Amino acid sequence: MSTQSDPYVDFGLAPEHVAFRDQFARFVKDKLTPIAGKAEAEGRFPTEVYDELRSHGYLAVNYPEEVGGGGGDLITGCIFYEELTRASAGISAGVFAHQHLAVGPILKFGSDAQKAEFSDPGLRGERIGAFALTEPDAGSDIRGIRTHARKDGDDWVINGSKIYITNGGIADFMLVAARTDQGRASDAITLFLVNVADGGVSTTELDKVGNDSSSTALVSFDDVRVSSAAILGEIGNGLGQLKATLTEGRILVANRGLGIGQEAYECILNYAGERRAFDQTIGKFQGVAFKIAAMAARVDASRLMIYRAARLKMDGQDCVREASMAKLLASELAVETATSSLLLHGGAGYMEGMKIARLFRDAPEAWIGEGTNEIQLLVISKTLGLL
């Protein structure tokens, strides 16, 4: 079947973005896809991915060179996560949680000593981080978290539990959101940096529907003692720090949904050009062709929305609405395209070992991570003056 040679044409990418995309896509296919296949089968996050990324210069590609990053912009980060997800949604989840959710806030708000201990080795892939926020009774409701930190002399003692923590079972350090005051005031939450090896942290890996190559854990904190030097920024600044991380995070994480959608679309496009029925390829039937055409439109629309939000953010403009729109559209794309693609594969799509079967299992997480679709709709509604 004839296909467009470059699915990214007319997205306004600069030459350096195109060059990076082509080089990184080849690297993912040659180096990471084989690792991802083995990791999916074993149900583990392959920490050797960081060695590969580091040795080929692909760690922290959208962080400034002066902090150890690749010097790329937000569009570079978008391309990075889309292509990485095409190898494995689980691996991209782990890398995103480490680079953006754990290391990112330290770079923005951390002291020189905290950067030297956590973010510097984190950017080199030498220490893996996790962001411990969600709890059994508090997810989207950040102000409802119960994990608390109490002052004890010059130290703080943290107790509580977190759930669904990406990298939770493999992290060397965690950025922990804990309550340092009562009530739901904006200054009741503080972020702490916790070295897992110092003790008091226990983890239990969780079985998931998909994203098998990521670590997702229940994390418990039992009298975890940290010094005041472990506070990120100042006491009570946690909620503001979280909000500062969300907009860019939603733009980046949207590319994980986009990567699943692009991959699922390509799977059925290729299959429809090869599978024959009634003396012709199934792509010749309108019932199949129209569904694939609709997928192509949704993929392009999602990518355009993501890049629009990214460019607004890069220009220093308010893009809270656009970031939520991008995340909303990309997550819907992932689920709809993976589902339709599997169904159009027929019985073959329902077989283990088929890529589309894995994409089908991975896709629903795009609805949930970095804020559910209901949260995105809430944000969009508020920016429209409706709520």
Number of C-alpha atoms within 10 A of each C-alpha: 11 7 10 7 7 7 12 13 11 8 12 11 15 10 9 11 17 16 12 18 20 13 11 20 20 13 18 22 15 11 15 21 16 12 20 23 16 14 20 21 11 12 18 21 27 21 16 12 17 19 16 17 20 16 11 11 14 18 23 28 22 20 22 13 12 8 14 17 18 18 15 17 16 21 21 22 20 23 23 26 24 27 27 25 23 24 23 28 31 29 29 26 25 26 28 22 24 26 23 24 23 25 27 20 21 22 18 14 15 21 16 13 11 18 19 12 14 26 28 20 15 24 25 19 23 16 18 27 32 28 25 26 23 22 22 12 14 15 17 17 11 17 17 16 24 21 21 22 25 16 14 11 9 9 15 21 17 27 19 18 24 26 23 21 25 27 27 31 21 22 20 19 24 27 23 25 26 25 27 22 17 11 12 13 11 13 19 20 31 25 29 26 24 26 20 18 10 12 13 16 19 15 19 14 19 14 12 15 12 20 27 24 25 27 27 27 22 21 21 19 22 15 16 19 21 21 16 16 15 20 23 24 19 14 17 21 18 25 18 13 19 18 11 13 15 18 22 20 19 25 31 30 28 32 32 33 34 34 30 33 33 27 25 30 28 18 18 27 23 14 18 22 16 14 13 13 11 6 6 12 15 20 24 15 12 11 11 17 15 13 17 22 13 12 25 18 10 23 24 17 15 25 23 16 21 28 24 19 30 28 16 15 19 14 10 9 11 12 20 20 19 24 30 28 24 29 34 25 23 31 30 21 28 32 24 19 31 30 20 18 30 26 15 21 20 10 9 14 20 15 14 10 12 14 15 28 21 25 27 25 17 23 30 20 22 27 23 14 17 23 17 18 20 13 16 23 15 16 18 20 13 12 13 10 7 8 9
